[in-house]
Amino acid sequence: MTEPLAIMECEICRVKTMADGSPRFELGAGEDANKYLSVLAEAQANNKLIQVIIYDYEDFEKLKSD
């Protein structure tokens, strides 16, 4: 099984929508991540911590297919 590159608890510092409609949550993401914008904004507004699990994209695709 592939191990994640990082697992961390963190707070959301900033969530905003860019002029082109793509979301920004301190990490850049494509427009397909818009579905998470309201979830992250709500967590930020409520001062909640989140847990982030980071995989190499290719490793994550392998995990999904298994």
C-alpha positions as a Markdown table, in Angstrom:
| # | Residue | x | y | z |
|---|---|---|---|---|
| 1 | Met | 0.0 | 0.0 | 0.0 |
| 2 | Thr | 1.2 | 3.5 | -0.9 |
| 3 | Glu | 1.9 | 5.7 | 2.1 |
| 4 | Pro | 0.8 | 9.4 | 2.0 |
| 5 | Leu | 3.5 | 12.1 | 1.6 |
| 6 | Ala | 2.0 | 14.0 | 4.6 |
| 7 | Ile | -0.9 | 13.9 | 7.0 |
| 8 | Met | -1.5 | 17.1 | 9.0 |
| 9 | Glu | -4.1 | 18.9 | 11.0 |
| 10 | Cys | -4.4 | 22.6 | 10.0 |
| 11 | Glu | -6.6 | 25.6 | 10.0 |
| 12 | Ile | -7.8 | 27.2 | 6.8 |
| 13 | Cys | -6.2 | 30.6 | 6.5 |
| 14 | Arg | -8.0 | 31.8 | 3.4 |
| 15 | Val | -10.7 | 30.7 | 1.0 |
| 16 | Lys | -11.7 | 32.8 | -1.9 |
| 17 | Thr | -13.0 | 32.6 | -5.5 |
| 18 | Met | -10.7 | 33.9 | -8.2 |
| 19 | Ala | -11.9 | 36.0 | -11.2 |
| 20 | Asp | -11.9 | 33.0 | -13.4 |
| 21 | Gly | -14.2 | 31.1 | -11.0 |
| 22 | Ser | -11.6 | 28.8 | -9.6 |
| 23 | Pro | -11.3 | 28.4 | -5.8 |
| 24 | Arg | -8.2 | 29.2 | -3.8 |
| 25 | Phe | -7.5 | 27.8 | -0.3 |
| 26 | Glu | -3.9 | 28.8 | -0.1 |
| 27 | Leu | -3.3 | 25.9 | -2.4 |
| 28 | Gly | -4.2 | 26.5 | -6.0 |
| 29 | Ala | -6.8 | 24.2 | -7.5 |
| 30 | Gly | -8.6 | 23.8 | -10.8 |
| 31 | Glu | -12.3 | 24.7 | -11.3 |
| 32 | Asp | -13.3 | 21.1 | -10.6 |
| 33 | Ala | -12.5 | 21.8 | -6.9 |
| 34 | Asn | -15.3 | 24.4 | -6.6 |
| 35 | Lys | -17.5 | 21.7 | -5.0 |
| 36 | Tyr | -15.2 | 22.0 | -1.9 |
| 37 | Leu | -15.2 | 25.7 | -1.7 |
| 38 | Ser | -18.3 | 26.1 | 0.5 |
| 39 | Val | -17.2 | 23.2 | 2.8 |
| 40 | Leu | -13.8 | 24.8 | 3.4 |
| 41 | Ala | -15.3 | 28.3 | 3.8 |
| 42 | Glu | -17.7 | 26.9 | 6.4 |
| 43 | Ala | -14.9 | 25.2 | 8.3 |
| 44 | Gln | -12.9 | 28.4 | 8.2 |
| 45 | Ala | -15.8 | 30.5 | 9.4 |
| 46 | Asn | -16.4 | 28.1 | 12.3 |
| 47 | Asn | -12.7 | 28.0 | 13.2 |
| 48 | Lys | -12.6 | 24.3 | 12.7 |
| 49 | Leu | -9.4 | 22.3 | 12.2 |
| 50 | Ile | -9.2 | 20.0 | 9.2 |
| 51 | Gln | -7.0 | 17.0 | 8.4 |
| 52 | Val | -5.2 | 17.1 | 5.1 |
| 53 | Ile | -3.8 | 13.9 | 3.6 |
| 54 | Ile | -1.4 | 14.4 | 0.7 |
| 55 | Tyr | -0.6 | 11.7 | -1.8 |
| 56 | Asp | 1.5 | 11.9 | -5.0 |
| 57 | Tyr | -1.2 | 12.1 | -7.7 |
| 58 | Glu | 0.0 | 8.9 | -9.5 |
| 59 | Asp | 0.0 | 7.0 | -6.2 |
| 60 | Phe | -3.5 | 8.3 | -5.4 |
| 61 | Glu | -4.8 | 7.1 | -8.8 |
| 62 | Lys | -3.3 | 3.7 | -8.1 |
| 63 | Leu | -5.0 | 3.6 | -4.7 |
| 64 | Lys | -8.4 | 4.5 | -6.3 |
| 65 | Ser | -8.1 | 1.8 | -8.9 |
| 66 | Asp | -7.2 | -1.0 | -6.3 |
